[in-house]
Amino acid sequence: MTTWQCLTFEQLTTHQLYDLLKLRSNVFGVEQNCVYPDLDDHDRAENVFHLLGYVNNELVAYLRLLAPGVTYDNVSIGRVVVTPSQRKLGLGHQLLRQGLAQAEEIWPQQLIEIGAQQYLIEFYRSHGFTQTSEMYLEDGIPHVDMQRLQEPM
């Protein structure tokens, strides 16, 4: 069973911060062989939330919820990541559903914008996102912009 915590930067413990940065580094840096500045100051921006998913007290899933104006004009979800050992078990879908529920609670009925890796278009479409841009390269990885209008809970 997965347990979830949604915290501001100030609410994160040093261990939680270390674990989420390690997970992001292992996947986005090492696994995807992409050297880019993951630490972009958005983690500690005002009205940014960190959704942490734990299985047996181990951080296995994470995403970041960003207020309008931090990265996009609208609410945004980013740094969506599941540890390799937990993939293909539906945890990515759980993570995104949790993230969308948190976004709806914090910013009701708002448009959500994301920059999705191109190979994940169908994953995001299955959660109500539509593609709004052509493919572009971000840090050498094909991406597309996508949007989703939050629906009342």
SULTA-V40737 format. One record per residue. D_LAST is the distance of its C-alpha to the last C-alpha in Angstrom with 1 decimal. Layout:
# SULTA-V40737
d_last=D_LAST
d_last=D_LAST
This chain:
# SULTA-V40737
d_last=23.3
d_last=21.6
d_last=20.7
d_last=18.6
d_last=19.3
d_last=17.9
d_last=20.8
d_last=22.5
d_last=26.0
d_last=27.6
d_last=25.9
d_last=27.0
d_last=30.2
d_last=33.1
d_last=32.7
d_last=29.0
d_last=30.0
d_last=32.9
d_last=31.0
d_last=28.3
d_last=31.1
d_last=33.2
d_last=30.5
d_last=29.9
d_last=33.7
d_last=34.4
d_last=32.0
d_last=32.1
d_last=35.7
d_last=37.7
d_last=36.0
d_last=35.3
d_last=38.6
d_last=37.1
d_last=38.6
d_last=36.4
d_last=35.4
d_last=32.3
d_last=32.7
d_last=31.7
d_last=31.0
d_last=27.3
d_last=26.7
d_last=27.8
d_last=26.6
d_last=24.8
d_last=20.9
d_last=21.1
d_last=19.5
d_last=20.8
d_last=18.8
d_last=21.4
d_last=21.4
d_last=24.4
d_last=26.2
d_last=29.2
d_last=29.0
d_last=29.4
d_last=27.2
d_last=26.3
d_last=23.2
d_last=22.2
d_last=20.4
d_last=20.4
d_last=17.7
d_last=19.6
d_last=19.0
d_last=20.0
d_last=23.8
d_last=24.5
d_last=25.0
d_last=23.4
d_last=22.8
d_last=19.0
d_last=16.8
d_last=18.3
d_last=18.2
d_last=21.6
d_last=24.1
d_last=22.2
d_last=24.6
d_last=25.4
d_last=28.8
d_last=31.1
d_last=31.7
d_last=28.0
d_last=27.5
d_last=27.4
d_last=25.6
d_last=22.0
d_last=21.4
d_last=20.7
d_last=17.7
d_last=16.5
d_last=17.1
d_last=15.2
d_last=12.1
d_last=12.5
d_last=13.3
d_last=10.3
d_last=8.0
d_last=10.7
d_last=10.9
d_last=7.5
d_last=8.5
d_last=11.9
d_last=11.8
d_last=8.7
d_last=9.0
d_last=12.2
d_last=14.4
d_last=15.2
d_last=18.9
d_last=20.7
d_last=24.3
d_last=24.3
d_last=27.5
d_last=28.6
d_last=29.0
d_last=25.2
d_last=24.2
d_last=23.4
d_last=21.3
d_last=19.1
d_last=19.2
d_last=17.8
d_last=14.6
d_last=14.5
d_last=16.9
d_last=20.0
d_last=23.3
d_last=24.5
d_last=27.9
d_last=31.0
d_last=31.8
d_last=33.2
d_last=34.7
d_last=33.2
d_last=35.6
d_last=37.2
d_last=34.1
d_last=32.8
d_last=29.3
d_last=27.2
d_last=24.6
d_last=21.2
d_last=18.1
d_last=14.5
d_last=12.3
d_last=8.8
d_last=6.3
d_last=3.8
d_last=0.0
